[in-house]
Amino acid sequence: MFFRNIKKSSQDIPFSEPIDTDKDGNPLTLIDTIADKQDVAEEIDLKLKLEQLQKIMPATLDKREKQIITMRYGLSGTKELTQNEIAKKLKISRSYVSRIEKAALLKLRKKFDE
């Protein structure tokens, strides 16, 4: 049983064990190669800001502004659309979509800064 245990764990490598070196000669560990590249704090911050955005959008934007921002940035689980795609859907010009988007973003930014 002892020998079976040793055989099973003989292939185990600790996460902090150096397995290679980078181009500068620094040791590269296993945890460095399998670590998730996304910053958890950044992801949490983004989720909090999205929640805050969902709360202030109805009180800050009118119906058309909210519709354009939602479609443009893929909020509420919708697909992100270009200004041209939004213009075609709403039967308005792309430049009008751009003006509405710009005004809405300014309103939201102002509300976020309060």
URZIZI-V40799 format. One record per residue. N is the residue number from 0. RES is the residue in one letter. OMEGA is omega as a letter, one per 30 degrees, with the letter a starting at -180 (NA if undefined). NEAR is the number of other C-alpha atoms within 8 Angstrom. D_LAST is the distance of its C-alpha to the last C-alpha in whole Angstrom. Layout:
n res omega near d_last
N RES OMEGA NEAR D_LAST
N RES OMEGA NEAR D_LAST
This chain:
n res omega near d_last
0 M l 4 67
1 F a 5 66
2 F l 6 67
3 R l 7 65
4 N l 8 62
5 I a 8 62
6 K l 8 63
7 K a 7 59
8 S a 7 57
9 S l 6 59
10 Q a 6 57
11 D l 5 53
12 I l 5 51
13 P a 6 49
14 F a 7 45
15 S l 7 45
16 E l 8 49
17 P a 9 49
18 I a 8 50
19 D l 7 50
20 T l 10 48
21 D a 8 46
22 K l 5 47
23 D l 5 46
24 G l 6 49
25 N l 7 46
26 P l 9 47
27 L a 11 45
28 T l 12 45
29 L a 12 45
30 I l 8 41
31 D a 7 40
32 T a 7 42
33 I a 6 41
34 A l 6 37
35 D a 5 34
36 K l 4 32
37 Q l 6 29
38 D a 7 27
39 V a 6 26
40 A l 6 23
41 E l 8 22
42 E l 9 23
43 I l 8 21
44 D l 8 18
45 L l 8 18
46 K l 8 19
47 L l 8 16
48 K l 8 14
49 L l 8 16
50 E l 8 16
51 Q l 8 12
52 L l 9 13
53 Q l 8 16
54 K a 8 14
55 I a 10 11
56 M a 10 14
57 P a 9 16
58 A a 7 14
59 T a 9 12
60 L l 12 16
61 D a 8 19
62 K a 6 22
63 R l 7 23
64 E l 11 20
65 K l 12 20
66 Q a 8 23
67 I l 12 23
68 I l 11 20
69 T a 11 22
70 M a 13 25
71 R a 11 24
72 Y l 9 22
73 G l 11 25
74 L l 10 22
75 S l 5 24
76 G l 5 27
77 T l 8 28
78 K l 8 29
79 E l 9 27
80 L l 11 29
81 T l 7 29
82 Q l 10 28
83 N l 9 32
84 E l 8 33
85 I l 14 30
86 A l 13 31
87 K a 9 35
88 K a 6 33
89 L a 6 32
90 K l 6 35
91 I a 8 32
92 S l 9 32
93 R l 10 31
94 S l 6 29
95 Y l 9 28
96 V a 13 26
97 S l 9 25
98 R l 8 23
99 I l 10 22
100 E a 11 20
101 K a 8 19
102 A a 8 17
103 A l 12 16
104 L l 8 14
105 L l 8 13
106 K a 10 11
107 L l 13 10
108 R l 8 9
109 K a 8 7
110 K l 9 5
111 F a 6 6
112 D l 5 4
113 E NA 4 0
